[in-house]
Amino acid sequence: MKKINFRNIRIRKVDPSELDDRMLLVNLYITQAITLFIGILIIFFQSQTLFQVMKFPGGISVLGWGAVFAAAVLVFDWLIARWVPEDVTDDGGINKKLFGNRPLWHIGVISLIVAICEELLFRGAIQYAFGPYWTSILFAAIHVRYLRHWLMTGMVFLISYGLGHLYLFTGSLWAPIVAHFIIDFVMGCMIRYRKDEVDGER
């Protein structure tokens, strides 16, 4: 049996241009599957059930609060984009690579999967144990591509903290899921169609 030499394993930073589309999608979906699994596992060991956490709200007002929160975040992001140099908000090109050539339906699918998986883990499971503050610190820390810029790290923290309080306020995980979905979907569409406009000007 051949032994694995762990000394030969090297971890290096990968430039986004080195990732092909298939590898990027595989990485995304595997990461989200792991996120979902960990979230469900944590909930299993807590004094709550997955059914309680994912219970759909009785009225649409909960979803409305999610939409209002998303709109506020998008307006704030638009203001930041107007007054802050582009290199300060740069994520290394990952978002452009992910959404730049994606059809509209696929942007929607990605946004929905990310919203459900991440909110289940962070708001549904981790926040239940540690509260919105420490959950948001962890949420900001896992968004590694933003850690080079204090402004983007701060924005991710504030958005997460707001999602945490949205969950506490509405009592339904579907409010932060809706907010998270709208934010990612709109920003994904902006990246997608802004690229078309830039390409058209050339």
C-alpha positions in Angstrom: 0.0 0.0 0.0 1.4 3.4 -1.0 1.9 5.8 1.8 0.9 9.5 1.5 3.8 11.8 2.2 2.1 14.8 3.9 5.4 16.8 3.6 4.9 17.1 -0.1 1.4 18.6 0.3 1.6 22.4 -0.3 -1.2 24.9 0.3 -1.0 28.0 -1.8 -3.1 31.0 -2.6 -5.0 30.5 -5.9 -5.5 33.4 -8.3 -9.2 33.5 -9.4 -8.1 33.5 -13.0 -6.6 30.0 -12.4 -10.0 28.6 -11.5 -12.1 27.3 -14.4 -15.9 27.7 -14.2 -16.5 24.0 -13.4 -14.0 24.0 -10.5 -15.5 27.2 -9.1 -19.0 25.7 -9.1 -17.9 22.4 -7.7 -16.1 24.2 -4.9 -19.2 26.4 -4.2 -21.6 23.5 -4.1 -19.4 21.3 -1.9 -18.8 24.2 0.5 -22.5 24.8 0.8 -23.3 21.1 1.3 -20.7 21.0 4.1 -22.2 24.2 5.6 -25.7 22.6 5.5 -24.5 19.4 7.0 -22.7 21.1 9.9 -25.8 23.3 10.5 -28.1 20.3 10.7 -25.6 18.4 12.9 -25.3 21.3 15.4 -29.1 21.7 15.6 -29.4 18.0 16.2 -27.4 18.4 19.5 -29.3 21.5 20.6 -32.6 21.8 22.4 -34.4 22.7 19.2 -35.4 20.7 16.1 -34.8 21.3 12.4 -38.6 21.5 11.9 -38.8 24.3 14.5 -35.9 26.2 13.0 -37.2 25.9 9.4 -40.9 26.4 10.1 -42.4 28.6 7.5 -44.1 31.8 8.9 -47.8 32.1 9.1 -48.0 35.5 7.4 -46.1 37.4 4.7 -45.0 40.2 7.0 -42.0 38.2 8.1 -40.9 38.0 4.4 -41.6 41.7 4.0 -39.2 42.5 6.8 -36.5 40.4 5.1 -37.1 42.4 1.9 -36.9 45.7 3.7 -33.6 44.7 5.3 -32.2 43.6 2.0 -33.3 46.9 0.3 -31.5 48.9 3.1 -28.3 46.9 2.6 -28.4 47.3 -1.2 -28.9 51.1 -0.8 -26.0 51.2 1.6 -23.8 49.2 -0.7 -24.7 51.5 -3.6 -23.6 54.5 -1.5 -20.3 52.8 -0.6 -19.7 51.9 -4.3 -20.2 55.6 -5.3 -17.8 57.1 -2.7 -15.2 54.4 -2.1 -12.5 53.4 -4.6 -13.1 50.1 -6.4 -9.9 48.5 -5.0 -11.2 48.9 -1.5 -14.2 46.7 -2.2 -12.3 44.2 -4.4 -12.8 40.5 -3.4 -10.0 39.2 -5.7 -12.3 38.8 -8.6 -14.2 35.8 -7.2 -17.7 37.4 -7.5 -17.0 38.5 -11.1 -15.8 35.0 -11.9 -18.8 33.4 -10.2 -21.6 35.6 -11.6 -20.0 37.3 -14.7 -21.3 34.8 -17.3 -24.0 33.1 -15.4 -27.6 32.9 -16.7 -30.3 34.6 -14.6 -31.8 31.3 -13.4 -28.4 30.0 -12.2 -27.8 33.3 -10.3 -31.1 32.7 -8.6 -30.3 29.0 -7.7 -26.8 29.9 -6.3 -28.3 32.8 -4.3 -31.1 30.6 -2.9 -28.7 27.7 -1.9 -26.2 30.0 -0.3 -29.0 31.9 1.6 -30.6 28.7 3.0 -27.3 26.9 3.9 -25.5 29.8 5.5 -28.5 31.1 7.4 -29.3 27.6 8.7 -25.8 27.3 10.0 -25.1 30.8 11.3 -28.5 32.2 12.4 -30.3 28.9 13.0 -27.5 26.9 14.8 -24.5 29.0 15.8 -26.5 32.1 16.9 -28.7 29.9 19.1 -25.6 29.1 21.1 -23.5 32.2 21.0 -25.8 35.1 20.0 -25.6 37.5 17.1 -22.3 39.3 18.0 -20.0 36.3 18.1 -21.9 34.6 15.2 -21.2 37.7 13.1 -17.5 37.7 13.9 -17.3 34.1 12.8 -19.4 34.9 9.7 -17.1 37.8 8.7 -14.0 35.6 9.4 -15.1 32.8 7.0 -15.5 35.4 4.2 -11.7 35.2 3.7 -11.7 37.1 0.4 -12.8 40.3 2.2 -10.4 40.1 5.1 -7.7 42.2 3.3 -10.0 45.2 3.4 -11.3 46.5 6.8 -14.3 48.2 5.2 -15.6 45.0 3.5 -15.0 42.9 6.6 -16.9 45.5 8.6 -19.7 45.5 6.2 -20.0 41.7 6.2 -20.0 41.8 10.0 -22.7 44.5 10.1 -24.9 42.7 7.6 -24.6 39.5 9.6 -25.3 41.3 12.8 -28.4 42.9 11.2 -29.5 39.5 9.9 -29.1 38.1 13.4 -31.3 40.8 14.9 -33.8 40.3 12.1 -34.1 36.7 13.1 -34.6 37.7 16.8 -37.2 40.3 15.8 -39.3 38.2 13.5 -38.8 34.8 15.2 -38.5 33.2 11.8 -35.3 32.0 10.0 -37.1 32.8 6.7 -36.7 36.5 7.2 -32.9 36.4 7.1 -33.0 33.8 4.3 -35.2 36.1 2.2 -32.9 39.1 2.9 -29.7 37.1 2.2 -31.2 35.7 -1.1 -32.3 39.2 -2.3 -28.9 40.7 -1.5 -26.9 38.0 -3.3 -29.3 37.8 -6.2 -29.4 41.5 -6.9 -25.6 41.9 -6.5 -25.1 38.9 -8.7 -27.3 40.4 -11.4 -25.5 43.7 -11.1 -22.2 42.0 -11.7 -23.6 39.9 -14.6 -25.3 42.8 -16.5 -22.7 45.4 -15.7 -20.2 43.1 -17.4 -22.4 43.0 -20.5 -22.5 46.8 -20.5 -18.7 47.1 -20.2 -18.2 44.5 -23.0 -20.7 46.4 -25.2 -18.7 49.6 -24.9 -15.5 47.9 -26.2 
